[in-house]
Amino acid sequence: MNNNIKAVLLATVASFCAVLMAVFLKLAQTDINVFTAGFLRFFFGLIVIFPFIIKSNFNIYKTNNLKFHLIRSMINVPMMILGFAALMYIPLEQIKAIGFLSPILVVILSVLILKEKIYIIRILALIIGFVGVLIILRPGIIEINIGAYMVLLSGLLWSTVIIITKFMSKEDSPMTILTYQYTFVTIFTLPLALIYWTNPTLHSLYYVLLAAIVGTVLHLCINNSYRLADLSVIQPVWFTQLIFASVFGFSIFGEIPDGWTWAGGILVFTSVLIITYRENYLKKDIAKKSIPLKS
C-alpha cells in the first residue's frame, strides 16, 4: 500500500470523527454555550494527550516553528467558535455540504502557495465533488441563514489552518502539532469561557468529553495524512462527511435529507472513489519524494 492510499484511509477516519465530534458538540450545546463548549473540548483534549506529553519528558514541545504554531492556534479559535455555533442553526448535512467549499480552496492554495502538483484526475475529482455540493446547496433557490455564513467563514479559516499545518508537517510530528494546538487553544479560549461561562451539566460534560476524544483521533489522523500525501489527494476525502452527517442527522436529530442532498452526495462520493482508485492504480508515492518523513 503506497503512502497516498494510507493518507486517504487516515483522512476517511478523520472525516468520520469530524462528523461524530459535531454530533457530540451539538448534543452538549443544548445545555452550555459555544464558548464554554469550545474551552472544555480543548481542555479535555489536552488532558487526553497529557500522558503522552509526560512520557516524552515534554520534548514533544521542541519545534522550530513556534511562530506558526501560535498563528495556527489564533486562527483556530474563531474558526472553532463559528463552526460550533453553526451546529445550533442548521442541519449537520448542510453544515458539511457548505464546508466542502473549503477543500476546493485548500487545493487551489496548495498549488499556489506550496507549489504542489495537481493532476488531471485530481482536477476531475474536485470538479465532480464541487458540482455535487452545488446540487445540495442550490444557491439562489434555498434560503441560507446565519448558520450557513458561519460555516462558510469557518471553512475559509480552516483552509488557512490546513495550509499552515501542511507546511509544519515537514519538520514537526503530528503529535507536536496537536500538542501545541491543544495547549494554545485552551489558553486562548479560557478568557472567553470565563466571561461567558455556563455551568455544565453532567450530560453536557459527558458529550464534550466524547467530542474531545474523537476530536483528538481526528487531528492525529489528519495530521499524519498531511505527511504522507499532497493536499490535493487528501481533500476530496472530506466529501464523505456528507454521507456520515446525513446518517447521524437522520438517526439522532430527525433531520431528513432530501433527494437533492442524496444526489449531490453520490457525486461527491464518486469523486473520492475516482481519485482513490487512480492513485492506487498508478502506485504513485508523490509525498515520499517531496516530503522527508521521520523514521
C-alpha positions as CSV (number, residue, x, y, z in Angstrom):
1,M,0.0,0.0,0.0
2,N,1.6,3.3,-1.0
3,N,1.5,6.5,1.0
4,N,-1.2,8.1,-1.0
5,I,-3.6,5.3,-0.1
6,K,-2.6,5.3,3.5
7,A,-3.3,9.0,3.6
8,V,-6.7,8.5,2.0
9,L,-7.6,5.9,4.7
10,L,-6.4,8.1,7.5
11,A,-8.4,11.1,6.1
12,T,-11.5,8.9,5.9
13,V,-11.3,8.0,9.6
14,A,-10.7,11.7,10.3
15,S,-13.8,12.6,8.2
16,F,-16.0,10.2,10.2
17,C,-14.6,11.5,13.5
18,A,-15.2,15.1,12.4
19,V,-18.9,14.4,12.0
20,L,-19.1,12.4,15.2
21,M,-17.5,15.2,17.1
22,A,-20.0,17.6,15.7
23,V,-22.8,15.3,16.9
24,F,-21.5,15.2,20.4
25,L,-21.0,19.0,20.5
26,K,-24.5,19.7,19.2
27,L,-25.9,17.5,22.0
28,A,-23.6,19.2,24.5
29,Q,-24.7,22.7,23.4
30,T,-28.3,22.1,24.4
31,D,-27.1,22.9,28.0
32,I,-24.0,25.1,27.5
33,N,-23.0,28.0,25.2
34,V,-20.4,27.8,22.5
35,F,-17.6,29.5,24.5
36,T,-17.9,27.0,27.4
37,A,-18.1,24.1,25.0
38,G,-15.1,25.3,23.0
39,F,-12.9,25.7,26.0
40,L,-13.9,22.4,27.6
41,R,-13.5,20.5,24.3
42,F,-9.8,21.5,24.0
43,F,-9.2,21.4,27.8
44,F,-10.4,17.8,27.9
45,G,-8.4,17.1,24.7
46,L,-5.3,18.4,26.5
47,I,-5.9,16.0,29.4
48,V,-6.3,13.1,27.0
49,I,-2.9,13.7,25.4
50,F,-1.2,14.8,28.6
51,P,0.2,11.2,29.4
52,F,2.0,11.4,26.0
53,I,3.4,14.8,26.9
54,I,4.7,13.4,30.2
55,K,6.1,10.3,28.5
56,S,8.1,12.5,26.1
57,N,9.5,14.5,29.1
58,F,7.9,17.5,27.4
59,N,10.3,17.0,24.4
60,I,7.1,17.0,22.3
61,Y,7.2,20.8,22.6
62,K,10.5,21.0,20.8
63,T,10.0,22.9,17.5
64,N,11.5,25.4,15.1
65,N,8.0,26.6,14.1
66,L,6.7,28.2,17.3
67,K,5.5,31.2,15.4
68,F,3.5,29.1,13.1
69,H,2.0,27.1,15.9
70,L,0.9,30.3,17.6
71,I,-0.6,31.8,14.4
72,R,-2.3,28.5,13.6
73,S,-3.9,28.4,17.0
74,M,-5.0,32.0,16.9
75,I,-6.8,31.3,13.6
76,N,-8.2,28.1,15.1
77,V,-10.1,29.9,17.8
78,P,-12.6,31.9,15.7
79,M,-12.8,29.0,13.2
80,M,-13.9,26.7,16.1
81,I,-16.4,29.2,17.6
82,L,-18.1,29.8,14.3
83,G,-18.2,26.1,13.4
84,F,-19.5,25.1,16.8
85,A,-22.1,27.9,16.9
86,A,-23.4,26.9,13.4
87,L,-24.4,23.5,14.8
88,M,-27.3,25.1,16.6
89,Y,-28.7,26.8,13.4
90,I,-28.6,24.4,10.5
91,P,-28.7,20.6,10.0
92,L,-25.5,18.6,10.1
93,E,-25.6,17.6,6.4
94,Q,-25.9,21.3,5.3
95,I,-23.0,22.2,7.5
96,K,-20.8,19.6,5.9
97,A,-22.0,20.5,2.5
98,I,-21.1,24.1,2.8
99,G,-17.8,23.1,4.4
100,F,-17.0,21.3,1.2
101,L,-16.1,24.6,-0.4
102,S,-13.1,24.7,1.9
103,P,-11.3,21.7,0.3
104,I,-11.7,23.3,-3.1
105,L,-9.9,26.4,-1.8
106,V,-7.3,24.3,0.0
107,V,-6.3,22.5,-3.2
108,I,-6.0,25.9,-5.0
109,L,-3.9,27.3,-2.2
110,S,-1.7,24.2,-2.0
111,V,-0.9,24.7,-5.7
112,L,-0.3,28.5,-5.5
113,I,1.5,28.6,-2.1
114,L,3.0,25.2,-1.6
115,K,3.7,24.6,-5.3
116,E,2.1,21.1,-5.2
117,K,1.4,19.4,-8.5
118,I,-2.2,18.8,-9.4
119,Y,-3.0,16.2,-12.0
120,I,-6.0,16.0,-14.3
121,I,-7.6,13.2,-12.4
122,R,-7.5,15.2,-9.2
123,I,-9.0,18.2,-11.0
124,L,-11.7,16.0,-12.3
125,A,-12.4,14.6,-8.9
126,L,-12.7,18.1,-7.4
127,I,-14.9,19.3,-10.1
128,I,-17.3,16.4,-9.6
129,G,-17.3,17.0,-5.9
130,F,-17.9,20.7,-6.3
131,V,-20.9,20.0,-8.7
132,G,-22.3,17.7,-6.1
133,V,-22.1,20.5,-3.5
134,L,-23.9,22.9,-5.8
135,I,-26.7,20.4,-6.2
136,I,-27.0,20.1,-2.4
137,L,-26.9,23.9,-1.7
138,R,-28.8,25.1,-4.8
139,P,-27.7,28.7,-4.3
140,G,-30.4,31.2,-5.0
141,I,-33.1,28.6,-4.6
142,I,-32.7,27.7,-0.9
143,E,-32.6,30.4,1.7
144,I,-29.3,30.5,3.6
145,N,-29.4,31.6,7.2
146,I,-26.8,32.9,9.5
147,G,-25.5,29.4,10.3
148,A,-24.5,28.9,6.7
149,Y,-22.5,32.1,6.7
150,M,-20.8,31.0,9.9
151,V,-19.8,27.7,8.3
152,L,-18.5,29.5,5.2
153,L,-16.3,31.8,7.2
154,S,-15.2,29.0,9.4
155,G,-14.3,27.0,6.3
156,L,-12.2,29.8,4.9
157,L,-10.2,30.0,8.2
158,W,-9.9,26.2,8.2
159,S,-8.3,26.3,4.7
160,T,-5.6,28.6,6.1
161,V,-5.1,26.3,9.1
162,I,-4.6,23.3,6.8
163,I,-2.0,25.1,4.7
164,I,-0.1,26.1,7.8
165,T,-0.3,22.5,9.1
166,K,0.9,21.1,5.8
167,F,3.9,23.4,6.0
168,M,4.8,22.5,9.6
169,S,4.3,18.7,8.9
170,K,7.6,18.7,7.0
171,E,9.5,19.2,10.3
172,D,7.1,18.7,13.2
173,S,5.5,15.4,14.1
174,P,1.7,15.1,14.2
175,M,1.8,14.8,17.9
176,T,3.8,18.0,18.3
177,I,1.4,19.9,16.1
178,L,-1.6,18.5,18.1
179,T,0.0,19.3,21.4
180,Y,0.7,23.0,20.5
181,Q,-2.8,23.3,19.1
182,Y,-4.5,22.0,22.3
183,T,-2.2,24.0,24.6
184,F,-2.6,27.3,22.8
185,V,-6.3,27.0,22.0
186,T,-7.1,26.0,25.6
187,I,-5.2,29.1,26.8
188,F,-6.8,31.4,24.2
189,T,-10.4,30.2,24.9
190,L,-10.1,30.4,28.7
191,P,-10.8,34.2,29.0
192,L,-13.9,33.8,26.7
193,A,-15.1,30.9,28.7
194,L,-14.7,32.8,32.0
195,I,-16.6,35.8,30.6
196,Y,-19.5,33.8,29.1
197,W,-19.3,30.8,31.5
198,T,-22.3,28.4,31.6
199,N,-22.3,25.8,34.4
200,P,-22.2,22.5,32.5
201,T,-24.4,19.6,33.5
202,L,-23.2,16.0,33.7
203,H,-25.0,15.5,30.4
204,S,-23.0,18.2,28.6
205,L,-19.7,17.2,30.3
206,Y,-20.1,13.7,29.0
207,Y,-20.7,14.7,25.5
208,V,-17.9,17.3,25.4
209,L,-15.5,14.6,26.8
210,L,-16.6,12.3,23.9
211,A,-16.1,15.2,21.5
212,A,-12.6,15.7,22.8
213,I,-11.7,12.0,22.4
214,V,-12.9,11.7,18.8
215,G,-11.6,15.1,18.0
216,T,-8.1,14.0,19.1
217,V,-8.3,11.0,16.9
218,L,-9.5,13.3,14.1
219,H,-6.5,15.6,14.4
220,L,-3.9,12.8,14.7
221,C,-5.3,11.0,11.6
222,I,-5.4,14.2,9.5
223,N,-2.0,15.4,10.7
224,N,-0.5,12.1,9.8
225,S,-2.2,12.1,6.4
226,Y,-0.6,15.5,5.6
227,R,2.8,13.9,6.0
228,L,2.0,11.2,3.5
229,A,0.4,12.9,0.6
230,D,-0.4,16.1,-1.2
231,L,-3.3,18.1,-0.1
232,S,-5.0,17.7,-3.5
233,V,-5.1,13.9,-2.8
234,I,-6.4,14.2,0.8
235,Q,-9.1,17.0,0.4
236,P,-11.6,15.1,-1.8
237,V,-11.9,12.5,1.0
238,W,-13.6,15.2,3.2
239,F,-16.6,15.0,0.9
240,T,-17.5,11.7,2.7
241,Q,-18.6,13.8,5.7
242,L,-21.9,14.4,3.9
243,I,-22.7,10.7,4.0
244,F,-21.8,10.4,7.6
245,A,-23.7,13.6,8.5
246,S,-26.8,12.5,6.7
247,V,-26.9,9.2,8.6
248,F,-26.3,10.8,12.0
249,G,-28.6,13.7,11.3
250,F,-31.4,11.4,10.5
251,S,-30.9,8.8,13.2
252,I,-30.2,11.2,16.1
253,F,-31.8,14.5,15.3
254,G,-34.5,13.5,12.9
255,E,-33.1,15.7,10.1
256,I,-34.3,14.2,6.9
257,P,-32.1,14.9,3.9
258,D,-34.0,15.5,0.6
259,G,-33.4,13.8,-2.7
260,W,-31.1,16.7,-3.9
261,T,-28.8,16.1,-0.9
262,W,-28.5,12.4,-1.7
263,A,-27.9,13.1,-5.4
264,G,-25.2,15.5,-4.6
265,G,-23.8,13.1,-2.0
266,I,-23.5,10.4,-4.7
267,L,-21.5,12.7,-6.9
268,V,-19.1,13.8,-4.1
269,F,-18.6,10.2,-3.0
270,T,-17.9,9.3,-6.6
271,S,-15.1,11.9,-6.7
272,V,-13.4,10.2,-3.7
273,L,-13.7,6.8,-5.4
274,I,-12.2,8.1,-8.6
275,I,-9.1,9.7,-7.0
276,T,-8.5,6.8,-4.7
277,Y,-8.7,4.2,-7.4
278,R,-6.5,6.2,-9.7
279,E,-3.8,6.8,-7.1
280,N,-3.8,3.1,-6.2
281,Y,-3.6,2.1,-9.9
282,L,-0.7,4.3,-10.7
283,K,1.2,3.4,-7.5
284,K,2.5,6.9,-7.2
285,D,4.1,8.0,-4.0
286,I,4.5,11.7,-4.6
287,A,4.6,12.6,-0.9
288,K,7.5,10.3,-0.2
289,K,9.6,12.0,-2.9
290,S,8.7,15.5,-1.9
291,I,8.5,15.3,1.9
292,P,11.2,13.8,4.1
293,L,9.5,11.6,6.6
294,K,11.0,11.0,10.0
295,S,11.7,7.4,10.9
